[in-house]
Amino acid sequence: MSTPGEGSFPPPKVLRPRLLPRARLEIDRLSQRPILLYPEGVMMLNETAAAILQLCNGEYTLADILRELANRYEASPEQLQDDVYEYLCSLRDQNLVAWLE
């Protein structure tokens, strides 16, 4: 399955990433750190990864997510764009995130 706009960069900012139902964000009981649970395992998340995934509800566009993160981390959306897009694409490749148009 390809990403809409795949092969084009910058990424289409109208895409709306959504965490798939098979994956859910939680807080680890022992470490009190954010984790992503899915049937095949668990992924420990840093603060930034958790912030990205909290916004992946299918409502926010990639542009919205970049603006929100830019406000939180005092950076420009352009500075964050490549890393956020690559992270979401890697989760899409693992069947944890879907792109909605």
Secondary structure, DSSP 8 states (H G I E B T S, - for coil): ---TTTT-SS--TT-EEEE-TT-EEEE-TTT--EEEEETTEEEE--HHHHHHHHT-BSSS-HHHHHHHHHHHHT--HHHHHHHHHHHHHHHHHTTSEEEE-
